[in-house]
Amino acid sequence: MRRVAILCGGPGSEHEISCLSAAGVLSAIDRNEYEPFLIGITPQGKWMSLPLDYPLSLENGTLPSVSGNFPDVLRGKNGMSVGGASLAIDVIFPVLHGTYGEDGQLQSDLDQLGIAYVGSGAVASEQAMDKSDAKKFFSSAGIAIAPSVTVTEVEWKRNPEAITQSIKSLGMPVFVKASRGGSSRGTVKVIELAAFASAMEEALSFDSKVLIESAIDGAEVECAVLEINGSAQASIPGKVWIDPAYEFYDYQAKYLDGATRIDIPAPFSAEIIKKIQKLALIAFKSIGAKGLARVDFFVTPGGEIIINEINTMPGFTRTSAYPKMWAASGIGYTEVITHLLKSALAR
């Protein structure tokens, strides 16, 4: 039986969501084939061996997190150990989202261990996480992108007035996004120019580089990509429905309020569905992704498909969009996890 280390938590802003995702994986992993071992990473970056019954679910509206006094997990060239004993891990499932989880830092750390892991490598993760970099790859691959401007903190501090003038060509509203932010944290919708400076300050509190994009009038659509036996496949896409009380698909709406749902299949013609699937695979390959990704698009009323972003480790709870789209495509949650572990071991 293969031993799987499930990693959760981490120092990023999506620590709690990672814990929820790990709970999902733990509940569904095929225990006839795989023996799970739970490793929690505290917000301070300490790795600990957690009991399999560690509380990782939403309790009375409180999100779970990694804390407490548990045995340290030591990492070295020969893998991982606890209390001087090797953990003998065959494969790692790092269900960390956003900073540290999806930006290549964790992947670089895992590469040092010499143990196979689920998902994209360090370079592809870093490219996907940086929204302004990723857009260049998508555009080069022939995928339509929203008009945008990228601004660094240094540029903004040097001449905020010139930058405010330069974004007028994008029209209003615009989205001001931390270029390497996740789960819509550090993303602000700006409806009038007067609110632009405070939106920049908000985004810069999450990252030193900011992407300012024209708002696209269109439906938000997601498509899941999964490698099965070495070949990337695209799921049936889903359309995100957002409660009109929310300006956009923000962190609160995504995780805390039940203000969103995903309608699968997305209500489009067979032709548009096929095109979304094709573009999702092109996006996946354009950044060199591995294992899995969720690719997010806008579909305009005229049927144009514009890419929004790619997530190399999307939310992974049972109720997350990623497993739901695969369930609708005929591949259940446990089976998705098995495919991911198999492709990691094959690499």
N, C-alpha and C positions, 0 to 999 in steps of 0.2 A: 504493500500500500504506500502511495506517495504522500509525503508530509508537506502540507501547504501552510506557509506563514501568511496570515491575513493581517495586513498593516492598516491601522486607522489612527485618526486624530491629526497630529502634526501642528506646526507653528503658524499655519496659514489661517486666513479669515473663515475658511470653510471647515474648520476642525469638527464642529458638531455634525455637519452634514455627512462627513466622512464616517463618523461613528454610526449614524443611521444606515449608511451603505454597508458597513461591515456587518451590522446585525442581519441585514438581508442576505449577504453572502453566507454567513454562518448558518442561517436557518435553512438554506437551500442547497448547500454543497453536498455532493453525492458521497456520503460517508462510507459507502461500500468500496469506493475507489480512492478516496482522499481522507487523510487524517488532518483536521484543522488545528492550527496553533495560533493563538491570538496575541498580537503584539500591538500595544498602544504607544503612541508617541505623544508626550505631553505638549502643551503650548510652548513650553520652554525648550523642547527638542530632546527630551530624555526618552529613551526607548525602554519599555518595561514589558515583562511577560505577564499577561492578564489571564485570569481564569476564563474558561469558555462561557461561564454564566455571568460575566461582567455586564452590568446594566448598560445597554447601548440603544435603548428605545426612548421615545418621547414620553415623559412622565408628567402628567398634570400641566401640560403646556411648556415644560422645561426640556430643552434639548440636552442630549447626553454629552459628556466630555471625558477625557482621560485624565485622571488624577489619582492621588493616593500613594501608598507605599507598597510597591510590588517589586519583585526581583528585577534587577537591571539586565537588559540584553546587551551583551558586548559584541561588537562587530570587528572583524578583521579579515585578512586575506583568505583565511580558511573557513569563512562563513560566520555564523552567529553562535554564541554560547551563553548559557545562564549558569552562574555559580561554578564556572570552570568546566561544565559539561557541554559538549557540542549539541546543538539542536538538530543536526542532521536534516536540514530543510532541503527538499527537492525543488520547490518552486515557491515564489513569493507572489501574493496577490495584493498589490498596494492600492487599496481603495481610498486614496487621498486625492482631494480635489483642490484646484486653484494653486496658490503659492505653495511652493515646496513639493506639492503632489503632482502637478501637471506642468511645471515650468522647467523640468530637466534637472533640478537640484537633487531630488530624491533618486532619479534614475542614475545620475552620476555616482551617487553614494552606493546604489545597488550594484552598479558595474564593478565596483571595487571588491565586492563579495564573491563574484564569480558564480552567483546562483541565478538560474533562469527566473524571469519575472513577467507577469502579465502586462501587456500594453506597450506603448511606444517607447523608444529609446530616448536618451537625453537630448539629442539634437532635434528630433522631430517634436518632442514635447515642448522644448523651448520655442521653436518656431510657431507652433500652434497656439501657445499661450500668449504670445505677443501679437495682439490683434492687428497692429499696423504692419508687422512683418508678414503675418499670414496672408493678409490681403494681397501683398505683392506676389506670393506664390499662386494664389487663386487666380489673380488677373492674368499672370503668365500662362496659366493652364487653360485660359479662355473662359473663365467663369465670371459673370457680371458681378461687380461690386458697387457699393454705394459711394457717391462722391465724398471725399474726406480730406482733412488736413491733419498732419501729425505735428505736435508741438512738445518740446522738451521743457522741463522746469526752468532751465537756464534761459531759454528763449523767452519764456513767459515773463520771467522776472526782469529781463532786460528791456522788453518793449511790449507790455500788455495792450497798449492802444493799437499798435500796428497789427497785432494778431487779431484783436477784436474786429478791426476793419477787414482783415483778410478772410474772415469766415462769412462775411456778408454774402459772398457768391454762393454759399451752400444753401441759402434760403433759411426759413424758419418753419417748423422747429428743427433743432439739431440735437443729437445725443453727444454728450461729453463723457468719454469713457477712459478710465485708467487703462492704459494699453495692455497691462498684464494683470488686470483684475479678474476675479471669477465670481460666479453667481450674482452678477449684476451689482456687486458692491463696488462703489466708486464710479457708478454710472448715473448721470443726471440728464433728465430731459429738459431742454431749454426752449421756452416758447417765445421769449422776447430777449433782445440783446442786453437789456439792463441786468438780466439774471446770469449773464455769461461768466462774469468774473468770479462770482461765488461758486458756480459750477466747476470752474477750473480749479479753484482752491480745494474743493471737495475731492475731485478726481486726483489731484496731486498729493493728497494725503494718503492715497493708496499706491501711487507709482510716480516715478520721475518723468514719465512720458505719457502724453495724453492724445487720444484719437478723437477728433471731432468729426462727426458724420452727419450727412443729411438724413433726416428721418424719412424712411420709406413708407409710403402708403400701401400697405398690403397685409395679407394674412401671414402670421408667423407659423412656419412649418418646420418640423424636425424629421430627420431620417437617421436611423441607426445603422452603423456598419459593423460587421463582425467577420473575422477571418475564420473560415471553416475549411479544414484540411488544406491550409496554405493559400486559399483563395478568398479575397474580400467579397462579401455579399452585402447587398443593401436591403433593409427591411421595407415593409409597407410604411409610408410616411404618416405622420399624425399632424393635425392642426391644433395649435395651442389656442384655447379659449381663455380670455382674461376677463375677470369681473370688471365692468365699466367703471367701478369706483377707483380702479388703479390706473395711473397714467400710462404705465407700461409694465412689462414682465419683470418686476424688481424682486429683490431678495425676500421682502415681506410676502409678496404675492406668491413667490415660488414655494416657500417652505413653511410659512407660519400660519397663513390665514385660510388655506383651502380655497383661495380665490381664483385658482386656475384649474383647468382640466385639459386633457388632450383627447381630441376626437380622432379615433383611428378606425378606418382609413380616413385620411384627409379628404374633404369633399371636393375633389377635382376630377377632371376628365382622366381617362386612362393614359392619354398622351402626356399630360402634365405630370402625373404620378411617375411615369416611366422616365421622364426627363429629370425629375428630382432625384430619383434613384441613381441615374447615370452620373449626375453632377456630384452627388455625395461620394461616389466611388472615385471620381476624378480628384475631388478635394482631398480625400483620404490619401491617395497616392501622391498628390502634388507636394505634401509636406513629409512624405515618407513614414506615415503612421503605421503602427502594427497592432494587431489584436482586435482593437475596438475603437470606436469613436461615435459621437453623435454630431451630425452636421445640421446647422440651423440656417434656414433660408427665409426670405420673404417672397410671397407670390403676389404680384400686383394685380389689380382688377383686369389689366390687359393681358395677363398670363405670362408676364416676364418673371423669371426666377433669378433672384439676387441673393448671393450668399451673405450671411451675417457672420457666423464664426464656426469653428470646429472645437469640440471638447474631446480631449484624448482620454479622460477618465470621467465620463458623465455620471450623474447621480445613479446609484445602483440599488436603491431600496426596491422592494417588491412593487411599490406604487410609482416608482420613477418612470419617466417616459421611455427610457432605453429598453428595459425588460418588457414593458407593455407593448412596444412596437414589435418586438420579436415574438411575443406571445400571439399577437395578431397575425404574424407571418408564419405561425406554426411551430415555433421553437420556444419551449418553456424555459422558465427561469433557471432551473437546475441544469438543463441542457446547455444554456448559454454559458454558464459558469464552467461546465466541463469543456466546451469548445475553447474557451479562453485559456484554461490550464493546459489543454493539449497543445494549442498552438505555441504557448510559451515554452513548453518542454521540447517541442519540435525545433524551435529556434536555437 
